[in-house]
Amino acid sequence: MKKVILAVALHVFFISACNAVAPAMSVRTSADDTDRLLVMPRHPFIINCSLENSDAPNVLVVSWYKSSEGSDRKKINSTDRVKTAGDSLVILEPSPMDDPGNYTCVFDVKTAEGRPEATVQVIANVTVRMPGVSINKMEGEDLMIHCKMRGKPWPVVHWTKDAHPIAEAIGNASTRLQLEQDELGFPSALLSLSTLRRPDDVGDYCCHAQSVANAAVGCTIVRVKDKYAALWPVIGIVAELLLLAAIISFCESRKPKPAVVEDPDQESSTDKSVTAAPAVPPARVVSCDSYLAPPPPGQTAGDVRQRK
């Protein structure tokens, strides 16, 4: 009979011990100074939780949970990237797309207010990357710009063209402009513009992203070429050739005509065909002085006349 009473007493004692409720406790985290908001760095980081009540028992069993936007809370198990060590959680390789979320540490002890726990929100800086410094398109083609963003929670995204809201800067925006989310779920990450026009659609297109952590912007210059731009060089070359030919023709027409030179062979043949007239000896001129001058000594006037 004594054994039965002792067994019942031990059973009641153990039940009451198991159902004992510890005094209320509060949990302190390593992110309390920032209202339990932690901006995720690029290097490994740690989240710590601790019980503040000094009367609390030495409880070492801590469970870690994570929840993201639109998903339920799930228990975290140690992996190659994430390690759980009691009241500490270590993320070795931070990922701006996978690791942001709400991290909750739950202590395995009962209190009047339930199991003590604390939640730290981890966010990642948003980054923006555009496809390039500039985009070249032909008139009449369609334009697609993908604003590649990283970081959570999801940012608020808006577009501008030449520092003006995109809907106001684009003509007929209601029928030509579309903003859609990309494959990762970022809102308004894809800008589509149909039937490009010159020069209305030429300009500086910027993607602005604003999140709880920070703000980021990325820009690209859109150039729209004339659809006949490829023909202008050919037309210019042909025009230059025609102008050069006209100048040469004009200069040739302004040159003086050369004098006509008769062929020497033709002149000689002409001279031979004409019979030369016999040469007439010049008339002999007799000076009157020969008759008036006296004859030299030894000669008579008659001799002089005879010689002449």
Number of C-alpha atoms within 10 A of each C-alpha: 5 7 8 9 10 11 11 11 11 12 12 12 12 11 10 11 10 10 10 12 14 16 13 15 21 12 17 16 20 16 18 12 9 10 10 17 18 20 17 22 14 13 10 13 13 13 19 16 23 21 19 11 12 8 11 15 11 9 13 13 12 20 20 23 16 20 18 18 11 6 9 10 14 13 13 17 11 12 10 8 12 17 16 18 14 17 20 18 21 17 20 16 14 19 17 20 16 11 20 24 20 20 22 23 26 18 23 15 18 17 15 12 11 14 14 20 21 18 22 23 19 23 24 27 22 23 20 18 16 18 14 11 11 15 14 12 17 18 19 15 13 14 19 13 20 17 27 17 26 19 23 25 21 19 24 14 19 17 22 18 22 14 12 14 14 19 15 11 16 17 14 10 14 9 9 14 17 15 15 14 14 16 9 11 11 22 18 20 25 18 20 15 18 15 13 20 17 14 12 11 20 18 17 17 23 23 27 18 25 17 18 16 18 14 16 17 19 20 22 19 16 19 18 21 18 15 13 9 11 10 10 11 10 11 10 11 11 12 12 12 11 11 12 12 11 12 11 10 11 11 9 10 9 8 8 7 7 6 6 6 6 8 8 9 8 9 10 10 10 10 10 9 8 8 7 8 6 6 6 6 6 6 6 6 6 9 8 8 8 12 12 8 9 12 15 9 6 6 10 12 12 10 11 14 11 8 6 8
